[in-house]
Amino acid sequence: MLTASVNNIEHIESQSLAGVGVIRVYFHPGAQIAEAEAQVTATCQTLLKIMPPGITPPFIVRYSATSVPVVQIAVSSDTLTEEQILDYCANFVIQQLGTVKGARVPQPWGGKQRQIMVDLDQEALYARGCRPRT
């Protein structure tokens, strides 16, 4: 889909990791990167409508030869669950790194998202006057 809607693509690379997909789009020299980024964003927004409910929207990051990541951090724990590690990184580690001048800090990826499931007793709800909206 990207090749049909985004100008000046040289090639595309993709990588599947646990719970996340990484797609790298490379452009020809001289391409208008701001325009290409807008086209990629628009295409991704269109594709979100056909994706499963609850999917995390794509995080689009612009890199050039002068802005490649210089640090990548892996976090693990002997006492925290994957959900707790991801929550900790998203709420504390990212906040601290974001205060570093010139740092561009994306949201953490990997791990497991916290999920909460609720089982409702519909008969008990109806008995208390709770009805679904029609």
C-alpha positions in Angstrom: 0.0 0.0 0.0 2.8 2.4 0.8 4.4 2.0 -2.6 1.2 3.1 -4.3 0.6 6.1 -2.1 4.0 7.5 -1.1 6.4 9.1 -3.5 10.1 8.5 -4.0 10.4 5.2 -2.1 13.8 3.5 -2.7 13.0 0.3 -0.8 11.1 -1.0 2.3 12.3 -3.4 5.0 10.1 -5.0 7.6 10.8 -6.9 10.8 8.4 -8.8 13.0 9.1 -8.9 16.7 7.1 -10.2 19.6 4.0 -8.0 19.7 5.3 -5.4 17.2 6.2 -4.9 13.6 8.9 -2.5 12.4 8.7 -1.2 8.9 11.6 0.9 7.6 10.9 3.0 4.5 14.0 4.3 2.6 13.7 7.2 0.2 15.7 8.3 -2.9 18.2 11.1 -2.4 16.5 14.4 -2.9 13.1 13.2 -1.8 10.9 15.7 0.1 11.0 14.0 3.4 8.3 16.1 5.1 5.9 15.4 2.2 6.8 11.7 2.3 6.3 11.6 6.1 2.8 13.1 5.7 2.0 10.6 3.0 3.1 7.7 5.2 1.1 9.0 8.1 -2.0 9.4 6.0 -1.7 5.9 4.6 -1.2 4.5 8.1 -4.3 6.3 9.4 -6.3 4.8 6.5 -5.1 1.3 7.3 -6.1 1.6 10.9 -9.7 1.5 10.0 -9.3 -2.1 8.7 -7.2 -3.3 11.6 -8.5 -5.2 14.6 -10.1 -3.0 17.4 -7.7 -1.9 20.1 -4.6 -2.0 17.9 -1.9 0.5 18.9 -1.6 3.2 16.2 1.8 3.2 14.4 4.6 5.3 15.9 6.3 7.1 12.9 9.8 8.2 13.5 12.0 10.1 11.0 15.6 9.1 11.0 18.5 10.3 8.8 22.2 9.5 8.8 22.7 12.2 11.4 19.9 11.1 13.8 20.2 7.3 14.1 19.7 6.0 17.6 22.9 6.1 19.7 21.4 4.2 22.7 19.0 1.3 22.9 17.9 0.1 26.3 16.7 -3.4 27.2 14.9 -3.8 30.6 14.3 -7.0 32.5 13.5 -7.9 36.0 13.6 -11.0 38.3 10.6 -9.7 40.3 8.3 -7.7 37.9 6.0 -9.1 35.3 6.3 -8.1 31.7 3.2 -5.9 32.1 4.8 -4.2 35.1 8.1 -3.6 33.3 6.3 -2.0 30.3 4.2 0.2 32.7 7.3 1.3 34.6 9.2 2.1 31.3 6.3 4.0 29.8 5.6 6.0 33.0 9.0 6.6 34.6 12.0 5.7 32.4 10.6 7.5 29.3 9.8 10.6 31.4 13.3 10.8 32.8 15.0 10.3 29.4 12.7 12.9 27.8 14.2 15.6 29.9 17.6 15.1 28.3 18.3 18.0 25.9 18.2 16.9 22.3 16.9 13.4 23.1 14.2 11.9 21.0 12.6 9.2 23.0 10.0 6.9 21.4 7.5 4.9 23.5 8.8 1.6 24.7 7.9 -1.5 22.6 7.8 -5.1 23.4 6.6 -6.7 26.6 3.0 -7.3 27.3 0.2 -4.7 27.6 -1.8 -4.8 30.7 -5.3 -6.2 30.1 -8.3 -6.2 32.4 -11.2 -8.6 31.7 -14.5 -8.1 33.4 -17.1 -10.9 33.5 -20.6 -9.5 34.0 -23.6 -11.4 35.3 -26.2 -10.1 32.9 -29.1 -11.6 34.9 -28.0 -9.8 38.1 -27.6 -6.5 36.1 -31.1 -6.8 34.6 -32.4 -7.6 38.1 -31.0 -4.2 39.3 -32.5 -2.4 36.4 -29.4 -2.1 34.2 -30.2 -2.6 30.5 -28.1 -2.2 27.4 -28.7 0.9 25.3 -30.6 0.3 22.1 
